[in-house]
Amino acid sequence: MANIKFVNEQTEIIAMDGANLRIKAMEHGIDLYKFMGKLTNCGGYGQCGTCIVEITAGADQLSPRTASEERKLKRKPASYRLACQVLVNGDVSVKTKP
């Protein structure tokens, strides 16, 4: 089991190991998207880059960056991830809309 702490929202959720971060956030009403992202997101396929989150703790508990993330985040800090591409395998803290 993994505890996912959303820092800005002051919310903590529990998920099974291997759960997708975007899906878990959406199931619990956590808004990942800025205004334009709400209109133009790709639905979780790693193509648009609008579900960017910052991992503040527990980055070693996540799946490695995918090829989509490498393309979309090449000019971003290593702590930035695309929520739709992340599988959570342990406790992690996340900042939405960095």
Residue pairs with C-beta under 8 A, 6 or more apart in sequence:
1 14
1 15
1 16
1 17
2 14
2 15
2 16
2 17
2 19
2 61
2 88
2 89
2 90
2 91
2 92
3 12
3 13
3 14
3 91
3 92
4 12
4 13
4 14
4 15
4 21
4 24
4 25
4 88
4 91
4 92
4 94
5 11
5 12
5 57
5 91
5 92
5 93
5 94
6 12
6 13
6 25
6 30
6 94
6 95
6 96
7 56
7 93
7 94
7 95
8 95
8 96
8 97
9 30
9 96
11 28
11 30
13 24
13 28
15 24
15 88
17 88
17 89
17 90
18 87
18 88
18 89
19 87
19 88
20 44
20 84
20 86
20 87
20 88
21 53
21 62
21 81
21 83
21 84
21 86
21 87
21 88
21 94
22 32
22 44
22 51
22 83
22 84
22 86
23 44
24 88
25 32
25 83
25 94
25 96
26 32
30 96
31 96
31 97
32 50
32 51
32 53
32 83
32 96
32 97
33 41
33 50
33 51
33 97
34 50
34 97
36 50
37 48
37 50
37 51
40 48
40 50
41 48
41 50
41 51
42 48
42 50
42 84
44 51
44 84
45 68
45 84
46 66
46 68
46 69
46 72
46 82
46 84
46 85
47 68
49 72
49 73
49 82
51 82
51 83
51 84
52 73
52 76
52 80
52 81
52 82
52 83
52 97
52 98
53 80
53 81
53 82
53 83
53 86
53 94
53 95
53 96
53 97
53 98
54 77
54 79
54 80
54 81
54 94
54 95
54 98
55 62
55 79
55 80
55 81
55 92
55 93
55 94
55 95
56 79
56 93
56 94
56 95
57 91
57 92
57 93
58 90
58 91
58 92
58 93
59 78
59 79
59 92
60 90
61 88
61 89
61 90
61 91
61 92
62 81
62 86
62 87
62 88
62 89
62 92
63 85
63 86
63 87
63 89
65 73
65 81
65 85
66 82
66 85
68 82
68 85
69 81
69 82
69 85
72 82
73 80
73 81
73 82
80 98
83 94
